[in-house]
Amino acid sequence: MSSLPAGWYKDPADTSTQRYWDGEGWLGQAIPADAVAPDGPPVEAEPPTAAPPVAAPQPQPFAPPAPHPGWAPPGAQPPAGWQQPPPGWQQPHPGWQQPPHQGTQPPAGWQQPHPGWQQPPPQGPQPPAPGWHQSPQGWYQPPPTAQPPHAYLYPTPEARPHGLALAGLGQRLVARLIDIAVVLVLNVVINGWFVYQWWQDFYPMYNHYLDQVMAGTEPDMLQPTPRMQSLQMTIILIATLLWLLYEAPAIAGRGQTLGKMLMGIKVVDLDNIKPIGFRRAFGRWAQLGAWTLLWWCLVGFVVQLLDSLSPTFDPRLRQAWHDKVARTVVVAVPPGTQPTVEAAPRGDNPGGRE
C-alpha cells in the first residue's frame, strides 16, 4: 500500500490535468491542473437511464406477390397491338428494369447484370470523407473492447510534502556522518576515561597472546575479566545516552541536528510542519539508536545498517524505518528559509497539491 494519503495530484498520464488519488488508485475524471479541486473525492456520475425495451415486431399475414405488369394467364388472348418477339429473344431475369434512356442504344452483346450485382470499388486513392481528420503521428486507437490500464501502471507522481522537495539520499548520508562524528567527539570527552581503564586491563592480555604466537606455542584464548565486561557495558550505555541526548531534543524542537542544518534538510511531520515533540522524537531515535546496546553481539550494528539503507526501499517518500515509526519525512529546506505553518499548501495533504 502506498504511503501517500488521499488527495488531488497531477495526472501522470497527462500533467496538464489533475485527478483524485484515494491511497490505492485513481478515481473519477481528470480536471484541468489549474482548476480548484474539491475538498473530497470526485462525485461519481449517475448511470444513464436504461432505454425502454423495444417491442418485437408482429408477424404480418402472408400476401402473394403482385403479378408482373403485362402478365396474363396461359391461353389468354394477347392484347391489341402486341407483336411477336424476334428470334433468339429471351425472357429477362426477375427484377430486371428498363435502363434509363440516354439517347443511344447499348452496344452489341450487352447483357443485363444479374440480380445482386454491385458496382466494384474504384481503383487508386480516394479523397477522405467529409469531416475526416488526420490522426497524429504514432497515435494508437485501442479497440472498443480494450480495458483501461490499472492506476498502478501509471508512473507515481513526485511527492512534495508541504510543498517542499524531499531530501536527497546523499544529503541524508552526509548529515548522518557529520552527526556520528559529533557523537564520537562527545564520547572521547565523556567516555574516554572508561575506555582508558578497559585498555589497561586488555593490553597485558594482548601482549601475552602475541608472545605465545611468536614463540610458536598454542596461544591462550582472550577471555575478558569481569572488570572489563563491566567497563564494556558502561561504555556502550554512555555512548547510547550521548547519542540520545544529542539527537532527540534537537529533532523534537527544530527538526534538525548539526549535520542536518549543515546539509539544509529537516525532519517534519507527515501531516503538518509543527514540531513533533520529544515523545515522537524519542520513538524515532529509539528505532535506530537503541540497537547500540546490542553492539557487543553485532546484532545491533546489522539492524542499524539496514535501517540506514531503508530510505532506498521507499522511492515514494524516502522514509527510513525510524521515519515510518514516527510518521515523519525528511525534506530539503532552501538556504536562509524556514517553512512555517502558513507556507504549507494543505496541512492534511502530505503530498502537496500543486
TORKOL-4160 file (C-alpha; in steps of 0.2 Angstrom, whole numbers, padded with zeros to 4 digits, m for minus):
354
<pt num="1" X="0000" Y="0000" Z="0000"/>
<pt num="2" X="0006" Y="0017" Z="m0004"/>
<pt num="3" X="0011" Y="0029" Z="0010"/>
<pt num="4" X="0004" Y="0044" Z="0001"/>
<pt num="5" X="m0013" Y="0049" Z="0008"/>
<pt num="6" X="m0028" Y="0053" Z="m0002"/>
<pt num="7" X="m0029" Y="0069" Z="m0011"/>
<pt num="8" X="m0029" Y="0078" Z="m0028"/>
<pt num="9" X="m0012" Y="0076" Z="m0038"/>
<pt num="10" X="m0006" Y="0079" Z="m0056"/>
<pt num="11" X="m0012" Y="0065" Z="m0068"/>
<pt num="12" X="0004" Y="0056" Z="m0073"/>
<pt num="13" X="m0003" Y="0051" Z="m0089"/>
<pt num="14" X="m0007" Y="0070" Z="m0093"/>
<pt num="15" X="0002" Y="0083" Z="m0082"/>
<pt num="16" X="m0010" Y="0097" Z="m0088"/>
<pt num="17" X="m0024" Y="0089" Z="m0078"/>
<pt num="18" X="m0026" Y="0083" Z="m0060"/>
<pt num="19" X="m0035" Y="0068" Z="m0053"/>
<pt num="20" X="m0040" Y="0061" Z="m0036"/>
<pt num="21" X="m0029" Y="0048" Z="m0028"/>
<pt num="22" X="m0038" Y="0038" Z="m0014"/>
<pt num="23" X="m0022" Y="0030" Z="m0007"/>
<pt num="24" X="m0023" Y="0014" Z="m0019"/>
<pt num="25" X="m0028" Y="0021" Z="m0036"/>
<pt num="26" X="m0035" Y="0035" Z="m0046"/>
<pt num="27" X="m0054" Y="0039" Z="m0045"/>
<pt num="28" X="m0065" Y="0050" Z="m0056"/>
<pt num="29" X="m0062" Y="0060" Z="m0071"/>
<pt num="30" X="m0047" Y="0072" Z="m0073"/>
<pt num="31" X="m0049" Y="0091" Z="m0072"/>
<pt num="32" X="m0038" Y="0105" Z="m0078"/>
<pt num="33" X="m0022" Y="0107" Z="m0067"/>
<pt num="34" X="m0025" Y="0125" Z="m0063"/>
<pt num="35" X="m0043" Y="0122" Z="m0058"/>
<pt num="36" X="m0048" Y="0122" Z="m0040"/>
<pt num="37" X="m0051" Y="0104" Z="m0034"/>
<pt num="38" X="m0065" Y="0100" Z="m0022"/>
<pt num="39" X="m0061" Y="0096" Z="m0004"/>
<pt num="40" X="m0065" Y="0077" Z="m0006"/>
<pt num="41" X="m0066" Y="0064" Z="m0019"/>
<pt num="42" X="m0075" Y="0067" Z="m0035"/>
<pt num="43" X="m0094" Y="0064" Z="m0036"/>
<pt num="44" X="m0097" Y="0049" Z="m0047"/>
<pt num="45" X="m0109" Y="0052" Z="m0062"/>
<pt num="46" X="m0126" Y="0044" Z="m0061"/>
<pt num="47" X="m0128" Y="0029" Z="m0073"/>
<pt num="48" X="m0138" Y="0033" Z="m0089"/>
<pt num="49" X="m0156" Y="0028" Z="m0088"/>
<pt num="50" X="m0160" Y="0012" Z="m0097"/>
<pt num="51" X="m0169" Y="0014" Z="m0113"/>
<pt num="52" X="m0187" Y="0006" Z="m0113"/>
<pt num="53" X="m0187" Y="m0011" Z="m0121"/>
<pt num="54" X="m0192" Y="m0011" Z="m0139"/>
<pt num="55" X="m0207" Y="m0022" Z="m0143"/>
<pt num="56" X="m0204" Y="m0036" Z="m0155"/>
<pt num="57" X="m0212" Y="m0034" Z="m0172"/>
<pt num="58" X="m0228" Y="m0043" Z="m0175"/>
<pt num="59" X="m0229" Y="m0055" Z="m0190"/>
<pt num="60" X="m0238" Y="m0049" Z="m0205"/>
<pt num="61" X="m0250" Y="m0060" Z="m0214"/>
<pt num="62" X="m0243" Y="m0068" Z="m0230"/>
<pt num="63" X="m0248" Y="m0059" Z="m0246"/>
<pt num="64" X="m0244" Y="m0066" Z="m0263"/>
<pt num="65" X="m0233" Y="m0055" Z="m0274"/>
<pt num="66" X="m0242" Y="m0045" Z="m0287"/>
<pt num="67" X="m0240" Y="m0051" Z="m0305"/>
<pt num="68" X="m0228" Y="m0043" Z="m0317"/>
<pt num="69" X="m0235" Y="m0029" Z="m0327"/>
<pt num="70" X="m0242" Y="m0037" Z="m0344"/>
<pt num="71" X="m0243" Y="m0054" Z="m0336"/>
<pt num="72" X="m0258" Y="m0064" Z="m0342"/>
<pt num="73" X="m0264" Y="m0082" Z="m0338"/>
<pt num="74" X="m0259" Y="m0096" Z="m0351"/>
<pt num="75" X="m0271" Y="m0097" Z="m0365"/>
<pt num="76" X="m0277" Y="m0079" Z="m0364"/>
<pt num="77" X="m0278" Y="m0069" Z="m0380"/>
<pt num="78" X="m0263" Y="m0056" Z="m0382"/>
<pt num="79" X="m0268" Y="m0038" Z="m0380"/>
<pt num="80" X="m0271" Y="m0027" Z="m0395"/>
<pt num="81" X="m0255" Y="m0021" Z="m0404"/>
<pt num="82" X="m0244" Y="m0035" Z="m0397"/>
<pt num="83" X="m0231" Y="m0041" Z="m0409"/>
<pt num="84" X="m0221" Y="m0057" Z="m0410"/>
<pt num="85" X="m0203" Y="m0055" Z="m0402"/>
<pt num="86" X="m0189" Y="m0058" Z="m0414"/>
<pt num="87" X="m0180" Y="m0075" Z="m0415"/>
<pt num="88" X="m0167" Y="m0078" Z="m0401"/>
<pt num="89" X="m0176" Y="m0066" Z="m0388"/>
<pt num="90" X="m0176" Y="m0072" Z="m0370"/>
<pt num="91" X="m0187" Y="m0068" Z="m0355"/>
<pt num="92" X="m0177" Y="m0055" Z="m0344"/>
<pt num="93" X="m0172" Y="m0060" Z="m0327"/>
<pt num="94" X="m0184" Y="m0057" Z="m0312"/>
<pt num="95" X="m0182" Y="m0039" Z="m0306"/>
<pt num="96" X="m0175" Y="m0033" Z="m0322"/>
<pt num="97" X="m0178" Y="m0014" Z="m0325"/>
<pt num="98" X="m0178" Y="m0004" Z="m0341"/>
<pt num="99" X="m0161" Y="0006" Z="m0342"/>
<pt num="100" X="m0164" Y="0025" Z="m0342"/>
<pt num="101" X="m0164" Y="0032" Z="m0359"/>
<pt num="102" X="m0148" Y="0040" Z="m0363"/>
<pt num="103" X="m0151" Y="0044" Z="m0381"/>
<pt num="104" X="m0140" Y="0030" Z="m0388"/>
<pt num="105" X="m0143" Y="0011" Z="m0389"/>
<pt num="106" X="m0132" Y="m0001" Z="m0379"/>
<pt num="107" X="m0118" Y="m0009" Z="m0388"/>
<pt num="108" X="m0119" Y="m0026" Z="m0396"/>
<pt num="109" X="m0118" Y="m0040" Z="m0384"/>
<pt num="110" X="m0123" Y="m0030" Z="m0369"/>
<pt num="111" X="m0132" Y="m0040" Z="m0356"/>
<pt num="112" X="m0142" Y="m0035" Z="m0341"/>
<pt num="113" X="m0132" Y="m0039" Z="m0325"/>
<pt num="114" X="m0138" Y="m0052" Z="m0313"/>
<pt num="115" X="m0148" Y="m0048" Z="m0298"/>
<pt num="116" X="m0137" Y="m0043" Z="m0283"/>
<pt num="117" X="m0123" Y="m0036" Z="m0294"/>
<pt num="118" X="m0114" Y="m0021" Z="m0286"/>
<pt num="119" X="m0103" Y="m0008" Z="m0294"/>
<pt num="120" X="m0084" Y="m0013" Z="m0290"/>
<pt num="121" X="m0075" Y="m0001" Z="m0279"/>
<pt num="122" X="m0065" Y="0012" Z="m0288"/>
<pt num="123" X="m0046" Y="0009" Z="m0290"/>
<pt num="124" X="m0032" Y="0021" Z="m0283"/>
<pt num="125" X="m0033" Y="0033" Z="m0268"/>
<pt num="126" X="m0049" Y="0041" Z="m0264"/>
<pt num="127" X="m0052" Y="0058" Z="m0256"/>
<pt num="128" X="m0057" Y="0057" Z="m0237"/>
<pt num="129" X="m0075" Y="0058" Z="m0232"/>
<pt num="130" X="m0081" Y="0075" Z="m0226"/>
<pt num="131" X="m0076" Y="0079" Z="m0208"/>
<pt num="132" X="m0062" Y="0066" Z="m0208"/>
<pt num="133" X="m0046" Y="0072" Z="m0198"/>
<pt num="134" X="m0028" Y="0065" Z="m0200"/>
<pt num="135" X="m0023" Y="0056" Z="m0184"/>
<pt num="136" X="m0007" Y="0062" Z="m0175"/>
<pt num="137" X="0010" Y="0053" Z="m0179"/>
<pt num="138" X="0011" Y="0037" Z="m0168"/>
<pt num="139" X="m0007" Y="0039" Z="m0162"/>
<pt num="140" X="m0015" Y="0022" Z="m0157"/>
<pt num="141" X="m0033" Y="0019" Z="m0155"/>
<pt num="142" X="m0037" Y="0005" Z="m0143"/>
<pt num="143" X="m0051" Y="m0007" Z="m0149"/>
<pt num="144" X="m0068" Y="m0004" Z="m0141"/>
<pt num="145" X="m0067" Y="m0020" Z="m0130"/>
<pt num="146" X="m0050" Y="m0015" Z="m0123"/>
<pt num="147" X="m0049" Y="m0011" Z="m0104"/>
<pt num="148" X="m0041" Y="0005" Z="m0097"/>
<pt num="149" X="m0024" Y="0001" Z="m0088"/>
<pt num="150" X="m0024" Y="0000" Z="m0069"/>
<pt num="151" X="m0019" Y="0015" Z="m0059"/>
<pt num="152" X="m0003" Y="0006" Z="m0053"/>
<pt num="153" X="0003" Y="0005" Z="m0071"/>
<pt num="154" X="0005" Y="0024" Z="m0071"/>
<pt num="155" X="0021" Y="0032" Z="m0065"/>
<pt num="156" X="0020" Y="0038" Z="m0047"/>
<pt num="157" X="0018" Y="0057" Z="m0046"/>
<pt num="158" X="0033" Y="0065" Z="m0036"/>
<pt num="159" X="0028" Y="0069" Z="m0018"/>
<pt num="160" X="0031" Y="0086" Z="m0011"/>
<pt num="161" X="0026" Y="0086" Z="0007"/>
<pt num="162" X="0020" Y="0103" Z="0012"/>
<pt num="163" X="0026" Y="0110" Z="m0005"/>
<pt num="164" X="0045" Y="0105" Z="m0001"/>
<pt num="165" X="0056" Y="0094" Z="m0011"/>
<pt num="166" X="0061" Y="0078" Z="m0002"/>
<pt num="167" X="0079" Y="0077" Z="0005"/>
<pt num="168" X="0091" Y="0068" Z="m0007"/>
<pt num="169" X="0099" Y="0051" Z="m0001"/>
<pt num="170" X="0116" Y="0059" Z="m0002"/>
<pt num="171" X="0111" Y="0074" Z="0009"/>
<pt num="172" X="0105" Y="0062" Z="0022"/>
<pt num="173" X="0120" Y="0051" Z="0021"/>
<pt num="174" X="0132" Y="0066" Z="0024"/>
<pt num="175" X="0121" Y="0073" Z="0038"/>
<pt num="176" X="0122" Y="0056" Z="0047"/>
<pt num="177" X="0141" Y="0055" Z="0045"/>
<pt num="178" X="0143" Y="0073" Z="0052"/>
<pt num="179" X="0131" Y="0068" Z="0067"/>
<pt num="180" X="0142" Y="0052" Z="0070"/>
<pt num="181" X="0157" Y="0062" Z="0071"/>
<pt num="182" X="0150" Y="0074" Z="0083"/>
<pt num="183" X="0144" Y="0060" Z="0094"/>
<pt num="184" X="0161" Y="0052" Z="0093"/>
<pt num="185" X="0169" Y="0068" Z="0099"/>
<pt num="186" X="0157" Y="0068" Z="0114"/>
<pt num="187" X="0162" Y="0050" Z="0118"/>
<pt num="188" X="0180" Y="0055" Z="0118"/>
<pt num="189" X="0177" Y="0068" Z="0130"/>
<pt num="190" X="0165" Y="0060" Z="0142"/>
<pt num="191" X="0168" Y="0041" Z="0139"/>
<pt num="192" X="0187" Y="0042" Z="0137"/>
<pt num="193" X="0191" Y="0038" Z="0155"/>
<pt num="194" X="0181" Y="0022" Z="0154"/>
<pt num="195" X="0189" Y="0017" Z="0138"/>
<pt num="196" X="0207" Y="0020" Z="0146"/>
<pt num="197" X="0203" Y="0009" Z="0161"/>
<pt num="198" X="0197" Y="m0005" Z="0149"/>
<pt num="199" X="0213" Y="m0004" Z="0139"/>
<pt num="200" X="0224" Y="m0005" Z="0155"/>
<pt num="201" X="0216" Y="m0022" Z="0158"/>
<pt num="202" X="0216" Y="m0028" Z="0140"/>
<pt num="203" X="0234" Y="m0023" Z="0135"/>
<pt num="204" X="0243" Y="m0035" Z="0146"/>
<pt num="205" X="0232" Y="m0049" Z="0140"/>
<pt num="206" X="0235" Y="m0044" Z="0122"/>
<pt num="207" X="0254" Y="m0044" Z="0124"/>
<pt num="208" X="0254" Y="m0061" Z="0132"/>
<pt num="209" X="0244" Y="m0068" Z="0117"/>
<pt num="210" X="0257" Y="m0060" Z="0105"/>
<pt num="211" X="0272" Y="m0068" Z="0114"/>
<pt num="212" X="0264" Y="m0085" Z="0113"/>
<pt num="213" X="0261" Y="m0083" Z="0095"/>
<pt num="214" X="0279" Y="m0078" Z="0092"/>
<pt num="215" X="0286" Y="m0092" Z="0102"/>
<pt num="216" X="0276" Y="m0105" Z="0091"/>
<pt num="217" X="0265" Y="m0111" Z="0106"/>
<pt num="218" X="0247" Y="m0113" Z="0106"/>
<pt num="219" X="0240" Y="m0096" Z="0112"/>
<pt num="220" X="0228" Y="m0094" Z="0126"/>
<pt num="221" X="0210" Y="m0088" Z="0122"/>
<pt num="222" X="0207" Y="m0070" Z="0126"/>
<pt num="223" X="0195" Y="m0070" Z="0140"/>
<pt num="224" X="0189" Y="m0053" Z="0147"/>
<pt num="225" X="0189" Y="m0051" Z="0165"/>
<pt num="226" X="0174" Y="m0046" Z="0175"/>
<pt num="227" X="0180" Y="m0029" Z="0177"/>
<pt num="228" X="0182" Y="m0027" Z="0158"/>
<pt num="229" X="0165" Y="m0034" Z="0155"/>
<pt num="230" X="0158" Y="m0021" Z="0167"/>
<pt num="231" X="0168" Y="m0007" Z="0159"/>
<pt num="232" X="0162" Y="m0013" Z="0141"/>
<pt num="233" X="0144" Y="m0012" Z="0146"/>
<pt num="234" X="0146" Y="0005" Z="0154"/>
<pt num="235" X="0155" Y="0012" Z="0138"/>
<pt num="236" X="0141" Y="0006" Z="0127"/>
<pt num="237" X="0127" Y="0013" Z="0139"/>
<pt num="238" X="0136" Y="0030" Z="0140"/>
<pt num="239" X="0138" Y="0030" Z="0121"/>
<pt num="240" X="0119" Y="0027" Z="0119"/>
<pt num="241" X="0114" Y="0040" Z="0131"/>
<pt num="242" X="0125" Y="0053" Z="0122"/>
<pt num="243" X="0118" Y="0049" Z="0106"/>
<pt num="244" X="0100" Y="0051" Z="0113"/>
<pt num="245" X="0104" Y="0067" Z="0122"/>
<pt num="246" X="0112" Y="0074" Z="0106"/>
<pt num="247" X="0098" Y="0070" Z="0093"/>
<pt num="248" X="0081" Y="0068" Z="0101"/>
<pt num="249" X="0079" Y="0086" Z="0109"/>
<pt num="250" X="0086" Y="0094" Z="0093"/>
<pt num="251" X="0073" Y="0084" Z="0082"/>
<pt num="252" X="0059" Y="0087" Z="0094"/>
<pt num="253" X="0061" Y="0106" Z="0093"/>
<pt num="254" X="0070" Y="0112" Z="0077"/>
<pt num="255" X="0069" Y="0096" Z="0067"/>
<pt num="256" X="0087" Y="0097" Z="0064"/>
<pt num="257" X="0103" Y="0091" Z="0071"/>
<pt num="258" X="0120" Y="0099" Z="0067"/>
<pt num="259" X="0123" Y="0088" Z="0052"/>
<pt num="260" X="0105" Y="0091" Z="0045"/>
<pt num="261" X="0107" Y="0110" Z="0047"/>
<pt num="262" X="0124" Y="0110" Z="0038"/>
<pt num="263" X="0116" Y="0100" Z="0024"/>
<pt num="264" X="0100" Y="0110" Z="0023"/>
<pt num="265" X="0087" Y="0096" Z="0027"/>
<pt num="266" X="0074" Y="0095" Z="0041"/>
<pt num="267" X="0063" Y="0082" Z="0049"/>
<pt num="268" X="0045" Y="0087" Z="0048"/>
<pt num="269" X="0028" Y="0079" Z="0052"/>
<pt num="270" X="0020" Y="0069" Z="0038"/>
<pt num="271" X="0003" Y="0079" Z="0042"/>
<pt num="272" X="0009" Y="0096" Z="0046"/>
<pt num="273" X="0026" Y="0105" Z="0049"/>
<pt num="274" X="0023" Y="0109" Z="0068"/>
<pt num="275" X="0037" Y="0102" Z="0080"/>
<pt num="276" X="0035" Y="0084" Z="0083"/>
<pt num="277" X="0038" Y="0084" Z="0101"/>
<pt num="278" X="0050" Y="0074" Z="0112"/>
<pt num="279" X="0039" Y="0058" Z="0113"/>
<pt num="280" X="0039" Y="0056" Z="0095"/>
<pt num="281" X="0057" Y="0061" Z="0093"/>
<pt num="282" X="0062" Y="0048" Z="0106"/>
<pt num="283" X="0052" Y="0035" Z="0097"/>
<pt num="284" X="0061" Y="0040" Z="0080"/>
<pt num="285" X="0078" Y="0039" Z="0088"/>
<pt num="286" X="0075" Y="0023" Z="0098"/>
<pt num="287" X="0071" Y="0013" Z="0082"/>
<pt num="288" X="0089" Y="0017" Z="0076"/>
<pt num="289" X="0099" Y="0022" Z="0091"/>
<pt num="290" X="0093" Y="0009" Z="0105"/>
<pt num="291" X="0101" Y="m0005" Z="0095"/>
<pt num="292" X="0118" Y="0002" Z="0101"/>
<pt num="293" X="0115" Y="m0008" Z="0117"/>
<pt num="294" X="0117" Y="m0024" Z="0106"/>
<pt num="295" X="0133" Y="m0019" Z="0098"/>
<pt num="296" X="0143" Y="m0032" Z="0109"/>
<pt num="297" X="0134" Y="m0046" Z="0099"/>
<pt num="298" X="0135" Y="m0037" Z="0082"/>
<pt num="299" X="0116" Y="m0039" Z="0080"/>
<pt num="300" X="0113" Y="m0020" Z="0084"/>
<pt num="301" X="0126" Y="m0015" Z="0071"/>
<pt num="302" X="0117" Y="m0025" Z="0057"/>
<pt num="303" X="0100" Y="m0018" Z="0061"/>
<pt num="304" X="0106" Y="0000" Z="0062"/>
<pt num="305" X="0115" Y="m0003" Z="0045"/>
<pt num="306" X="0099" Y="m0010" Z="0037"/>
<pt num="307" X="0089" Y="0005" Z="0045"/>
<pt num="308" X="0101" Y="0017" Z="0037"/>
<pt num="309" X="0099" Y="0010" Z="0020"/>
<pt num="310" X="0080" Y="0008" Z="0021"/>
<pt num="311" X="0076" Y="0025" Z="0013"/>
<pt num="312" X="0081" Y="0017" Z="m0003"/>
<pt num="313" X="0067" Y="0004" Z="m0001"/>
<pt num="314" X="0054" Y="0018" Z="m0002"/>
<pt num="315" X="0055" Y="0028" Z="m0018"/>
<pt num="316" X="0039" Y="0037" Z="m0014"/>
<pt num="317" X="0043" Y="0047" Z="0002"/>
<pt num="318" X="0061" Y="0040" Z="0005"/>
<pt num="319" X="0056" Y="0036" Z="0023"/>
<pt num="320" X="0068" Y="0026" Z="0034"/>
<pt num="321" X="0061" Y="0013" Z="0046"/>
<pt num="322" X="0063" Y="0026" Z="0060"/>
<pt num="323" X="0053" Y="0039" Z="0050"/>
<pt num="324" X="0039" Y="0027" Z="0047"/>
<pt num="325" X="0038" Y="0023" Z="0066"/>
<pt num="326" X="0037" Y="0042" Z="0070"/>
<pt num="327" X="0026" Y="0047" Z="0054"/>
<pt num="328" X="0040" Y="0059" Z="0049"/>
<pt num="329" X="0048" Y="0064" Z="0032"/>
<pt num="330" X="0064" Y="0072" Z="0029"/>
<pt num="331" X="0063" Y="0087" Z="0017"/>
<pt num="332" X="0075" Y="0099" Z="0009"/>
<pt num="333" X="0075" Y="0117" Z="0016"/>
<pt num="334" X="0080" Y="0131" Z="0004"/>
<pt num="335" X="0095" Y="0141" Z="0012"/>
<pt num="336" X="0090" Y="0155" Z="0023"/>
<pt num="337" X="0072" Y="0150" Z="0024"/>
<pt num="338" X="0062" Y="0140" Z="0037"/>
<pt num="339" X="0045" Y="0133" Z="0032"/>
<pt num="340" X="0030" Y="0139" Z="0043"/>
<pt num="341" X="0013" Y="0133" Z="0045"/>
<pt num="342" X="0006" Y="0146" Z="0033"/>
<pt num="343" X="0018" Y="0141" Z="0020"/>
<pt num="344" X="0011" Y="0123" Z="0019"/>
<pt num="345" X="m0002" Y="0122" Z="0004"/>
<pt num="346" X="m0013" Y="0110" Z="0014"/>
<pt num="347" X="m0009" Y="0103" Z="0032"/>
<pt num="348" X="m0019" Y="0087" Z="0028"/>
<pt num="349" X="m0011" Y="0084" Z="0012"/>
<pt num="350" X="0007" Y="0077" Z="0014"/>
<pt num="351" X="0009" Y="0075" Z="m0005"/>
<pt num="352" X="0007" Y="0094" Z="m0008"/>
<pt num="353" X="m0006" Y="0098" Z="m0021"/>
<pt num="354" X="0002" Y="0109" Z="m0035"/>
